[in-house]
């Protein structure tokens, strides 16, 4: 059986992930920053998030600060994906 950590390592080697630094620890994450329309299409807002193996950051909590690509983000919410081996953190830019 293939572990989620193996998928993330393969994606990192392929250049599909970016480095995130949390409390001095650097890990490769799937960082997303898609725009979404708000106010009935009158404005755009960015919904920042990152996905990562749960084993890579077991102590990550809401309120923690994450540095990605030279910008700082605050963790707003963390949710488990699928069987819990992967997590998705919603972020807000500081």
Secondary structure as a PSIPRED ss2 file (coil, helix, strand):
# PSIPRED VFORMAT (PSIPRED V4.0)

   1 X C   1.000  0.000  0.000
   2 X C   1.000  0.000  0.000
   3 X C   1.000  0.000  0.000
   4 X H   0.000  1.000  0.000
   5 X H   0.000  1.000  0.000
   6 X H   0.000  1.000  0.000
   7 X H   0.000  1.000  0.000
   8 X H   0.000  1.000  0.000
   9 X H   0.000  1.000  0.000
  10 X H   0.000  1.000  0.000
  11 X H   0.000  1.000  0.000
  12 X H   0.000  1.000  0.000
  13 X H   0.000  1.000  0.000
  14 X C   1.000  0.000  0.000
  15 X C   1.000  0.000  0.000
  16 X C   1.000  0.000  0.000
  17 X C   1.000  0.000  0.000
  18 X E   0.000  0.000  1.000
  19 X E   0.000  0.000  1.000
  20 X E   0.000  0.000  1.000
  21 X E   0.000  0.000  1.000
  22 X E   0.000  0.000  1.000
  23 X C   1.000  0.000  0.000
  24 X C   1.000  0.000  0.000
  25 X E   0.000  0.000  1.000
  26 X E   0.000  0.000  1.000
  27 X E   0.000  0.000  1.000
  28 X E   0.000  0.000  1.000
  29 X E   0.000  0.000  1.000
  30 X E   0.000  0.000  1.000
  31 X E   0.000  0.000  1.000
  32 X E   0.000  0.000  1.000
  33 X E   0.000  0.000  1.000
  34 X E   0.000  0.000  1.000
  35 X E   0.000  0.000  1.000
  36 X E   0.000  0.000  1.000
  37 X E   0.000  0.000  1.000
  38 X E   0.000  0.000  1.000
  39 X C   1.000  0.000  0.000
  40 X C   1.000  0.000  0.000
  41 X C   1.000  0.000  0.000
  42 X C   1.000  0.000  0.000
  43 X E   0.000  0.000  1.000
  44 X E   0.000  0.000  1.000
  45 X E   0.000  0.000  1.000
  46 X E   0.000  0.000  1.000
  47 X E   0.000  0.000  1.000
  48 X E   0.000  0.000  1.000
  49 X E   0.000  0.000  1.000
  50 X E   0.000  0.000  1.000
  51 X E   0.000  0.000  1.000
  52 X E   0.000  0.000  1.000
  53 X E   0.000  0.000  1.000
  54 X C   1.000  0.000  0.000
  55 X C   1.000  0.000  0.000
  56 X C   1.000  0.000  0.000
  57 X C   1.000  0.000  0.000
  58 X C   1.000  0.000  0.000
  59 X C   1.000  0.000  0.000
  60 X C   1.000  0.000  0.000
  61 X C   1.000  0.000  0.000
  62 X C   1.000  0.000  0.000
  63 X C   1.000  0.000  0.000
  64 X C   1.000  0.000  0.000
  65 X E   0.000  0.000  1.000
  66 X E   0.000  0.000  1.000
  67 X E   0.000  0.000  1.000
  68 X E   0.000  0.000  1.000
  69 X C   1.000  0.000  0.000
  70 X C   1.000  0.000  0.000
  71 X E   0.000  0.000  1.000
  72 X E   0.000  0.000  1.000
  73 X E   0.000  0.000  1.000
  74 X E   0.000  0.000  1.000
  75 X E   0.000  0.000  1.000
  76 X E   0.000  0.000  1.000
  77 X E   0.000  0.000  1.000
  78 X E   0.000  0.000  1.000
  79 X E   0.000  0.000  1.000
  80 X E   0.000  0.000  1.000
  81 X E   0.000  0.000  1.000
  82 X C   1.000  0.000  0.000
  83 X C   1.000  0.000  0.000
  84 X C   1.000  0.000  0.000
  85 X C   1.000  0.000  0.000
  86 X E   0.000  0.000  1.000
  87 X E   0.000  0.000  1.000
  88 X E   0.000  0.000  1.000
  89 X E   0.000  0.000  1.000
  90 X E   0.000  0.000  1.000
  91 X E   0.000  0.000  1.000
  92 X E   0.000  0.000  1.000
  93 X E   0.000  0.000  1.000
  94 X C   1.000  0.000  0.000
